[in-house]
Amino acid sequence: MNPMSAIWKPAPTNLELHQGDVHIWLATLKPTATPPSSFRSILSKDELERADRFHRQENRDHWITSRGLLRITLGNYLNSGAADIEFEYSKHGKPSLLASQGESLPLSFNLSHSGPHMLCAVVAGERELGVDIEFKSRNLDYTKLADRFFSKNEVTALKRLSRQQLRDGFYNCWTCKEAFVKAKGNGLSLPLADFDVTFLPDRPAKVNKVEWHPDEAGQWSLTRLGLGSDYAGALAIKGKNRKLKYWRMDDSADGL
Ligand SMILES: CC(C)(COP(=O)(O)OP(=O)(O)OC[C@H]1O[C@@H](n2cnc3c(N)ncnc32)[C@H](O)[C@@H]1OP(=O)(O)O)[C@@H](O)C(=O)NCCC(=O)NCCS
């Protein structure tokens, strides 16, 4: 096992989600013990229709497995059947539990996929949070992409990195930005160049500055996640002092 992945532990059977805890789950979507077809029975009609719109079988299987694992995981926290969970979607597509009228949500979650991996963060109550996982490609023009997507300060910081640091720096920045965008839930309507994150390897990740409000950056916590040398990941959550716990849904962390 890669030492970076040692943080991911098998979850105890009597798992409890306390206020202030953030549980982060890592799963493999490769058909292992459970074939994707066995998750179909717990997916809703609209989820099955969405799954069947994937042309490639591998993508379809990954999506079915990911939605099935999400339902099972949330069902365990909520003490309810995986098939009974109902989702709703924001206008930008962010899923959440369906809110009963007048009641606040028992938990909030966000998830991300990359290749055969899925990352999912769960927190008690109604909280803004986002996660991102990305495979760290070696064949990209990192500085050209940074010029296109990152803020001026981020581009300047990235260009100061050595060639050896560039790939890690780029993906640290990318996943931190993406996790923040996902936590806010605005999708790509949030201009990526209008906020800065700290992403340098020797500094804790942080939302530094947002253009649209002078106080907002300080309200967020950003954490880089240890996912081995080929993947980068980040969690963004509103508020401070969260206690992070890293669980794996299966043997997936072994392969990272
Ligand atoms: C849709 C988006 C939220 C994430 O897309 P992505 O990186 O392709 O996908 P991820 O695997 O990280 O996340 C997908 C999951 O996020 C969730 N999601 C969907 N819309 C979301 C939104 N508006 N906000 C937060 N989460 C969202 C869903 O659970 C989705 O999984 P599902 O389809 O299985 O339900 C959006 O931010 C996007 O398109 N980003 C483009 C990437 C980009 O240009 N990034 C630049 C970073 S510098």
The ligand as a Tripos MOL2 file, in Angstrom:
@<TRIPOS>MOLECULE
LIG
   48    50     1     0     0
SMALL
NO_CHARGES

@<TRIPOS>ATOM
      1 C1        -20.3860   19.5020  -12.6540 C.3       1 LIG1
      2 C2        -19.2510   20.0080  -11.8070 C.3       1 LIG1
      3 C3        -19.8500   20.4010  -10.5060 C.3       1 LIG1
      4 C4        -18.1820   18.9560  -11.5070 C.3       1 LIG1
      5 O1        -17.8620   18.2480  -12.6250 O.3       1 LIG1
      6 P1        -16.7090   17.1530  -12.7250 P.3       1 LIG1
      7 O2        -15.4150   17.6560  -12.1980 O.co2     1 LIG1
      8 O3        -16.7700   16.7240  -14.1120 O.co2     1 LIG1
      9 O4        -17.2420   15.9540  -11.8500 O.3       1 LIG1
     10 P2        -16.9580   15.3320  -10.4160 P.3       1 LIG1
     11 O5        -16.7450   13.9090  -10.6370 O.co2     1 LIG1
     12 O6        -15.9700   16.0540   -9.5770 O.co2     1 LIG1
     13 O7        -18.3700   15.5680   -9.6940 O.3       1 LIG1
     14 C5        -19.5380   15.0450  -10.2200 C.3       1 LIG1
     15 C6        -20.5290   14.9470   -9.0820 C.3       1 LIG1
     16 O8        -20.6980   16.2240   -8.4670 O.3       1 LIG1
     17 C7        -22.0520   16.3720   -8.0860 C.3       1 LIG1
     18 N1        -22.5290   17.6040   -8.7150 N.ar      1 LIG1
     19 C8        -23.1970   17.7850   -9.8720 C.ar      1 LIG1
     20 N2        -23.4370   19.1020  -10.0630 N.ar      1 LIG1
     21 C9        -22.8980   19.7430   -9.0150 C.ar      1 LIG1
     22 C10       -22.8230   21.1140   -8.6280 C.ar      1 LIG1
     23 N3        -23.3480   22.0960   -9.3690 N.pl3     1 LIG1
     24 N4        -22.1770   21.4270   -7.4810 N.ar      1 LIG1
     25 C11       -21.6370   20.4650   -6.7120 C.ar      1 LIG1
     26 N5        -21.6890   19.1500   -7.0070 N.ar      1 LIG1
     27 C12       -22.3090   18.8020   -8.1520 C.ar      1 LIG1
     28 C13       -22.8020   15.1490   -8.5410 C.3       1 LIG1
     29 O9        -22.9470   14.2880   -7.4300 O.3       1 LIG1
     30 C14       -21.8810   14.5300   -9.5580 C.3       1 LIG1
     31 O10       -21.8910   13.1420   -9.5420 O.3       1 LIG1
     32 P3        -23.0930   12.3010  -10.1520 P.3       1 LIG1
     33 O11       -23.2070   12.7890  -11.5480 O.co2     1 LIG1
     34 O12       -22.6570   10.8960  -10.0390 O.co2     1 LIG1
     35 O13       -24.2720   12.6060   -9.3100 O.co2     1 LIG1
     36 C15       -18.7190   21.3290  -12.3840 C.3       1 LIG1
     37 O14       -17.9820   21.9970  -11.3900 O.3       1 LIG1
     38 C16       -17.9090   21.2560  -13.6170 C.2       1 LIG1
     39 O15       -18.3780   20.9590  -14.6860 O.2       1 LIG1
     40 N6        -16.6600   21.5300  -13.5220 N.am      1 LIG1
     41 C17       -15.8180   21.4980  -14.7250 C.3       1 LIG1
     42 C18       -14.3850   21.2800  -14.4260 C.3       1 LIG1
     43 C19       -13.5300   22.5260  -14.5370 C.2       1 LIG1
     44 O16       -13.4820   23.2330  -15.5150 O.2       1 LIG1
     45 N7        -12.7740   22.7800  -13.4640 N.am      1 LIG1
     46 C20       -11.8350   23.8080  -13.3970 C.3       1 LIG1
     47 C21       -11.1440   23.7580  -12.0480 C.3       1 LIG1
     48 S1         -9.8190   24.8800  -12.0480 S.3       1 LIG1
@<TRIPOS>BOND
     1     1     2 1
     2     2     3 1
     3     2     4 1
     4     2    36 1
     5     4     5 1
     6     5     6 1
     7     6     7 2
     8     6     8 1
     9     6     9 1
    10     9    10 1
    11    10    11 2
    12    10    12 1
    13    10    13 1
    14    13    14 1
    15    14    15 1
    16    15    16 1
    17    15    30 1
    18    16    17 1
    19    17    18 1
    20    17    28 1
    21    18    19 ar
    22    18    27 ar
    23    19    20 ar
    24    20    21 ar
    25    21    22 ar
    26    21    27 ar
    27    22    23 1
    28    22    24 ar
    29    24    25 ar
    30    25    26 ar
    31    26    27 ar
    32    28    29 1
    33    28    30 1
    34    30    31 1
    35    31    32 1
    36    32    33 2
    37    32    34 1
    38    32    35 1
    39    36    37 1
    40    36    38 1
    41    38    39 2
    42    38    40 1
    43    40    41 1
    44    41    42 1
    45    42    43 1
    46    43    44 2
    47    43    45 1
    48    45    46 1
    49    46    47 1
    50    47    48 1
@<TRIPOS>SUBSTRUCTURE
     1 LIG1         1 GROUP 0 **** ****
